[in-house]
């Protein structure tokens, strides 16, 4: 058997790959021409496969994508090809779930607003200093300050896309005492957290009931601009939208309009329909918006997980088994 890698990987990683491959020949192609020549009789491929490379393959039965998302990887010939395709899902679940809960905590406790006030050396609780309980009265009554700070166990978090990442977000939110809802076309439950994950047709129900709506879905033909004006109207006007899935899932212009009109309370975004977000975009100057530059998956742990997933899938291929991260090419996940 023969395994082609393109672009070439560094020597330390190559040694691990060769060890996992056993007697299978490993070709570390330095350029596309070499990859195209070597793929003719190859059984497996890792890296950037192009229509030209795939056209030359005669025995290819497995392709390993270097990424979890597939919207930039798939093309029609690859979808129709009989080879199995695996991706790199499962690397980021805890990391991105932590980022989501960072957003949630920031929103609930107004930390994004207090940080702005800190830059101004401004001492004032959200809700107004005049509402603060005195030492003599004590916290016997709910104040305007109290009402401006959310109690997480009174809140509902709805997750759109309950795959590896979405399920971990559900578990994190549940640990904070939140009620958790989820929709997904495949997953039907998150054990111990969500007894019934709804079908996508129930998105309006999830939107109507959630204080925080988290998009953790992949980009597919079905999720392109899944969130536009209609969905923002279905959300509570006190709810926040959080997107760590893919930017094209949210119509950026309609989200901006919904925020400006007060249809929803705010948005926390790590991904955008246009990246980088233009410096003159209105979202930059909205106090009810939190923006991070597509870094929710950043962690020093990801590279080692990436390598281990690749090695495990190589071992399984040599043993005649399916990869652990097998995908449905036609569904993009």
C-alpha positions in Angstrom: 0.0 0.0 0.0 1.0 3.6 -0.6 0.3 6.8 1.3 0.9 10.2 -0.2 1.3 13.4 1.9 1.1 16.9 0.3 2.2 19.5 1.3 5.2 17.8 2.9 5.3 17.6 6.7 8.3 18.2 8.9 10.7 15.4 9.7 9.6 14.8 13.3 6.0 14.3 12.2 7.0 12.2 9.2 8.8 9.7 11.5 5.6 9.3 13.6 3.6 8.8 10.4 6.0 6.2 9.0 5.9 4.3 12.3 2.0 4.3 12.3 2.0 3.2 8.6 4.1 0.1 9.2 5.0 -1.5 5.9 2.9 1.0 3.9 5.0 3.2 1.7 4.9 6.9 2.7 5.6 9.6 0.2 6.2 13.1 1.6 5.6 15.2 -1.6 7.3 18.5 -1.7 5.2 19.9 -4.6 2.0 19.3 -6.4 3.8 17.8 -9.4 5.3 15.1 -7.2 2.0 14.5 -5.5 0.3 14.1 -8.8 2.8 11.6 -10.0 2.9 9.6 -6.8 -0.9 9.5 -6.3 -1.4 7.4 -9.5 -1.0 4.1 -7.5 -1.6 5.5 -4.0 -4.2 4.0 -1.7 -4.4 6.9 0.8 -3.8 10.7 0.8 -3.3 13.3 3.5 -3.3 17.1 2.9 -4.4 19.3 0.0 -6.1 17.2 -2.6 -7.0 19.1 -5.8 -9.2 18.0 -8.8 -6.0 17.6 -10.8 -4.4 15.3 -8.2 -7.6 13.3 -7.7 -8.1 12.8 -11.5 -4.8 11.0 -11.6 -5.5 8.6 -8.7 -6.4 5.1 -9.7 -6.5 3.2 -6.4 -7.4 5.9 -3.9 -9.7 4.6 -1.1 -9.1 7.0 1.8 -8.4 10.8 2.0 -7.7 12.6 5.2 -8.5 16.3 5.4 -6.1 18.4 7.5 -9.0 20.4 8.9 -12.3 19.8 10.7 -14.4 22.1 8.4 -14.8 21.0 4.8 -16.4 23.9 3.0 -13.0 24.9 1.6 -11.9 21.3 1.0 -14.7 19.5 -0.8 -15.3 19.7 -4.6 -17.7 17.9 -6.8 -15.3 15.3 -8.1 -14.2 14.4 -4.5 -17.8 14.1 -3.3 -18.6 11.7 -6.1 -15.4 9.7 -5.8 -15.8 6.3 -4.0 -13.0 7.1 -1.5 -13.7 7.5 2.2 -13.1 11.0 3.6 -12.2 11.8 7.2 -11.7 15.1 8.8 -10.1 16.5 12.0 -13.2 16.9 14.2 -13.0 16.5 17.9 -9.8 18.5 18.4 -11.4 21.7 19.6 -14.4 20.8 21.6 -13.3 21.8 25.1 -11.3 24.8 23.8 -14.2 26.3 21.9 -16.7 25.4 24.7 -14.5 27.4 27.1 -14.5 30.3 24.7 -18.3 30.2 24.6 -18.7 30.1 28.3 -16.2 33.0 28.5 -18.7 34.9 26.3 -21.6 33.9 28.4 -20.0 34.9 31.7 -18.8 38.2 30.2 -22.4 38.9 29.1 -24.0 37.8 32.3 -21.7 39.8 34.5 -21.4 42.8 32.2 -17.6 42.4 32.1 -17.4 43.8 28.6 -19.0 47.0 29.9 -16.9 47.2 33.1 -13.7 46.8 31.0 -14.7 49.9 29.0 -15.4 51.8 32.2 -12.0 50.7 33.6 -10.3 52.5 30.7 -12.2 55.6 31.8 -11.5 55.2 35.5 -15.2 55.2 35.9 -16.7 53.7 39.0 -20.4 52.9 38.5 -22.3 49.6 38.6 -24.4 48.7 35.6 -27.9 49.7 36.9 -26.7 52.9 38.5 -24.9 53.7 41.7 -28.1 55.1 43.3 -29.6 51.6 43.2 -26.9 50.1 45.4 -28.2 48.7 48.7 -26.8 50.4 51.8 -25.0 48.8 54.7 -28.1 49.6 56.8 -30.8 48.2 54.5 -28.9 45.2 53.3 -29.7 43.2 50.1 -33.4 42.6 51.1 -34.8 43.9 47.8 -34.0 43.2 44.2 -32.4 46.4 42.8 -31.8 47.8 39.3 -28.2 46.6 39.7 -29.3 43.1 40.5 -31.6 43.0 37.5 -28.7 44.0 35.2 -26.6 41.0 36.3 -28.0 37.7 35.1 -28.2 34.6 37.3 -27.0 31.8 35.0 -29.0 29.1 36.6 -32.1 31.1 35.7 -31.1 31.2 32.0 -31.6 28.9 29.1 -28.8 28.3 26.5 -29.8 26.9 23.1 -27.2 25.2 20.9 -27.6 25.1 17.2 -25.5 22.1 16.1 -24.9 19.5 18.8 -21.8 17.7 17.3 -18.5 17.4 19.2 -18.2 21.1 20.0 -21.9 21.7 20.6 -22.2 18.8 22.9 -19.3 20.0 25.0 -20.9 23.5 25.1 -24.1 21.8 26.5 -22.0 20.1 29.2 -20.2 23.2 30.2 -23.5 25.2 30.4 -25.2 22.5 32.4 -22.3 22.6 34.9 -23.2 26.2 35.5 -26.8 25.2 36.3 -28.2 26.5 33.0 -31.2 24.9 31.2 -29.9 23.6 27.9 -31.7 23.1 24.6 -30.3 21.8 21.3 -31.1 21.2 17.7 -29.2 18.9 15.3 -30.0 16.9 12.1 -28.2 13.8 13.5 -27.6 13.9 17.2 -30.6 13.0 19.3 -29.3 13.5 22.9 -26.4 14.6 25.0 -26.4 12.0 27.9 -27.0 13.5 31.3 -27.5 17.0 29.8 -30.1 17.1 27.0 -32.6 14.3 27.0 -34.0 15.2 23.6 -32.1 17.1 20.9 -34.7 18.6 18.6 -34.8 18.3 14.8 -33.8 21.5 12.9 -37.5 22.3 12.1 -37.8 23.2 15.8 -35.3 26.1 15.5 -38.1 28.7 16.1 -38.9 26.9 19.4 -35.3 27.0 20.5 -34.9 30.7 19.6 -38.1 31.7 21.5 -37.0 30.0 24.7 -33.3 30.8 24.8 -31.5 33.6 26.7 -28.3 32.7 24.8 -28.3 31.2 21.3 -25.1 29.5 20.4 -24.3 28.6 16.8 -22.0 25.6 16.7 -23.0 24.2 13.4 -20.7 23.5 10.4 -21.0 25.4 7.1 -23.2 23.3 4.8 -25.6 24.2 2.0 -28.4 23.9 4.6 -26.7 26.3 7.1 -25.7 29.1 4.7 -27.4 32.2 6.1 -29.5 30.1 8.4 -29.7 33.2 10.6 -31.3 36.3 9.1 -34.1 38.7 9.9 -36.7 36.1 10.5 -34.6 34.2 13.1 -33.7 37.5 15.0 -37.4 38.3 15.2 -38.0 34.8 16.7 -35.5 35.4 19.5 -36.3 37.2 22.7 -35.3 40.8 22.7 -33.3 40.2 25.8 -31.3 37.3 24.2 -27.8 37.3 22.9 -26.5 35.5 19.8 -23.1 33.7 20.0 -21.5 32.4 16.9 -18.4 30.2 17.0 -19.5 28.0 14.0 -19.1 29.6 10.6 -19.5 33.2 9.7 -21.7 32.6 6.6 -24.3 31.0 8.8 -25.3 34.6 10.0 -26.3 37.3 7.6 -24.1 40.1 8.9 -26.1 43.0 7.5 -29.3 41.6 9.0 -27.7 40.9 12.3 -26.4 44.5 12.4 -29.9 45.8 11.6 -31.4 43.6 14.4 -29.0 44.9 16.9 -29.5 48.5 15.9 -33.3 48.0 16.1 -33.1 46.4 19.5 -34.6 43.1 18.2 -32.0 41.2 20.2 -29.9 42.3 23.2 -26.5 41.7 21.8 -24.0 39.4 19.9 -20.7 37.7 20.7 -18.9 36.7 17.5 -15.7 34.8 16.8 -16.5 34.2 13.1 -17.9 36.6 10.4 -19.4 36.5 7.0 -16.5 38.7 5.9 -13.1 38.2 7.5 -11.3 40.2 8.6 -14.3 42.3 9.7 -13.8 45.7 8.0 -12.5 48.3 10.3 -15.4 50.7 9.5 -18.1 48.1 10.3 -20.7 49.3 12.8 -20.3 46.3 15.0 -16.9 47.5 16.2 -18.5 50.5 18.0 -21.5 48.8 19.6 -21.3 48.3 23.3 -23.6 45.3 23.2 -21.3 43.4 20.8 -18.2 41.3 21.7 -15.8 40.5 18.9 -12.9 38.1 18.8 -10.8 37.5 15.6 -11.6 33.8 14.8 -9.5 32.5 17.7 -12.0 30.4 19.6 -10.0 27.2 18.7 -6.6 28.6 19.7 -4.8 26.4 22.2 -1.3 24.9 22.6 -3.0 21.4 22.8 -4.5 21.4 19.3 -1.3 20.4 17.3 -0.7 17.3 19.4 -4.3 16.2 19.1 -4.1 16.8 15.3 -1.1 14.5 15.0 -2.7 11.8 17.2 -5.9 11.8 15.1 -3.9 11.5 11.9 -1.8 8.6 13.4 -4.9 6.8 14.7 -6.6 7.0 11.3 -3.5 5.7 9.6 -3.3 2.8 12.0 -7.0 2.0 11.3 -6.5 2.2 7.6 -3.6 -0.2 7.7 -5.8 -2.5 9.8 -8.7 -2.3 7.3 -10.9 -0.3 9.6 -12.8 3.0 9.0 -11.2 6.2 10.3 -12.6 7.5 13.6 -13.5 10.7 12.0 -15.3 9.4 8.9 -17.6 12.0 7.3 -20.5 12.0 4.9 -19.1 13.9 1.9 -22.5 14.8 0.6 -23.5 16.4 3.9 -20.2 18.2 4.4 -19.8 16.7 7.9 
